[in-house]
């Protein structure tokens, strides 16, 4: 664990926690993933590198990392929580109601909305969550070009 960024070490130290090899490995798996992973998928990937790690350890670690703000578990309409590394770039999520595909996107409009809210009401916005649901382009094409809203 020589190449661990000082920020990460300090985050654990200030939280009164130890940065164990298992915690570091789980963080690495989430940072390397281009998808949102549930705990079982994290466990599968972690076990490829450390066959001894238990599913219980993965669940406890994910809860700790979420509590520390190092991992997000956005509500994506799935039965199970899905996790992602908490990046420095804000982004939002779209989930297809048909196939379950999750797409990440960014929009400057969300930042503008936060700024307007702050100015109009004197609040300090520290984070934004946005989850849009609908039908992806593939599913719309399979349905003959009609989305749920166009049928209503």
C-alpha positions in Angstrom: 0.0 0.0 0.0 2.9 2.3 -0.8 1.2 4.1 -3.6 -1.9 5.2 -1.6 -2.6 8.9 -2.0 -2.0 10.9 1.1 -5.6 12.3 0.8 -7.0 8.8 1.2 -4.7 7.9 4.1 -5.8 11.2 5.8 -9.5 10.6 5.2 -9.2 7.3 7.0 -7.1 8.7 9.8 -9.4 11.6 10.4 -12.4 9.2 10.5 -10.5 7.1 13.1 -10.4 4.2 10.7 -7.6 2.1 9.3 -7.0 1.8 5.6 -6.7 -2.0 5.3 -5.6 -3.9 2.2 -9.2 -5.1 1.8 -10.7 -1.6 2.0 -8.1 -0.4 -0.5 -8.9 -3.3 -2.9 -12.7 -2.7 -2.8 -12.0 1.0 -3.6 -9.8 0.0 -6.5 -12.4 -2.3 -7.9 -15.0 0.5 -7.8 -12.6 3.0 -9.3 -11.7 0.7 -12.2 -15.3 -0.3 -13.0 -17.1 1.5 -15.8 -20.5 0.2 -14.3 -22.4 0.5 -11.1 -21.8 -2.7 -9.2 -23.9 -4.3 -6.5 -22.2 -5.9 -3.5 -22.1 -9.3 -5.0 -20.4 -8.1 -8.2 -17.9 -6.2 -6.1 -17.3 -9.4 -4.2 -16.8 -11.4 -7.4 -14.2 -8.9 -8.7 -12.4 -8.6 -5.4 -12.1 -12.3 -4.9 -10.2 -12.6 -8.2 -7.4 -10.7 -6.4 -8.0 -11.9 -2.8 -9.9 -15.2 -2.7 -10.1 -15.0 1.1 -12.3 -11.9 1.3 -15.8 -12.6 2.5 -19.1 -11.1 1.2 -19.7 -9.8 4.8 -16.4 -7.8 4.6 -17.5 -6.3 1.3 -20.9 -5.3 2.7 -19.3 -3.7 5.8 -16.6 -2.0 3.8 -19.1 -0.6 1.3 -21.2 0.8 4.2 -18.1 2.4 5.7 -16.9 3.9 2.4 -20.4 5.3 1.8 -20.4 6.8 5.3 -17.0 8.4 4.6 -18.2 9.8 1.3 -15.7 7.8 -0.8 -18.4 5.7 -2.4 -21.9 6.6 -3.7 -24.9 4.3 -3.9 -27.3 6.3 -6.1 -30.9 5.2 -6.1 -31.2 3.7 -9.5 -34.5 1.9 -9.1 -32.8 -1.5 -8.7 -33.7 -4.1 -6.1 -30.2 -3.9 -4.7 -27.9 -1.0 -4.0 -25.4 -0.4 -6.7 -22.1 1.4 -5.9 -19.7 3.7 -7.7 -16.5 5.4 -6.6 -17.3 9.0 -5.5 -15.6 11.0 -8.2 -14.8 14.7 -8.2 -16.9 15.3 -11.4 -20.6 15.5 -10.7 -22.8 13.4 -12.9 -26.4 12.2 -13.0 -28.1 9.0 -13.9 -30.7 7.8 -16.4 -32.2 4.3 -16.0 -34.2 2.5 -18.7 -37.5 1.2 -17.3 -37.4 -1.7 -19.8 -33.9 -3.1 -19.9 -32.5 -1.6 -16.7 -29.6 0.1 -18.5 -28.0 2.9 -16.5 -26.4 5.8 -18.3 -24.4 8.6 -16.6 -24.7 12.1 -18.0 -23.7 15.7 -17.0 -25.5 18.9 -17.7 -24.5 22.5 -17.0 -28.2 23.2 -16.4 -28.0 21.4 -13.0 -25.2 23.7 -11.9 -27.1 26.7 -13.0 -30.2 25.5 -11.1 -28.1 25.1 -8.0 -26.7 28.6 -8.4 -30.2 30.0 -8.9 -31.4 28.2 -5.8 -28.5 29.5 -3.7 -29.1 33.1 -4.9 -32.9 33.1 -4.6 -33.1 31.4 -1.2 -29.7 32.0 0.4 -28.9 28.3 0.7 -25.6 26.6 0.3 -25.9 23.6 -2.1 -23.2 21.0 -1.3 -24.4 18.2 -3.5 -27.0 17.3 -6.1 -28.6 14.0 -7.0 -30.7 13.5 -10.1 -32.1 10.3 -11.4 -34.1 10.3 -14.6 -36.1 7.3 -15.7 -37.5 6.4 -19.1 -36.7 4.3 -22.1 -33.3 4.1 -23.8 -33.0 4.5 -27.5 -32.7 0.8 -28.1 -35.9 0.0 -26.2 -37.8 2.9 -27.8 -36.8 1.4 -31.2 -38.0 -2.1 -30.2 -41.3 -0.6 -29.1 -41.8 0.9 -32.5 -40.7 4.4 -31.6 -43.3 4.9 -28.9 -42.3 5.7 -25.4 -44.6 5.5 -22.4 -45.2 9.2 -22.4 -46.1 9.3 -26.1 -48.7 6.5 -25.5 -50.5 8.4 -22.8 
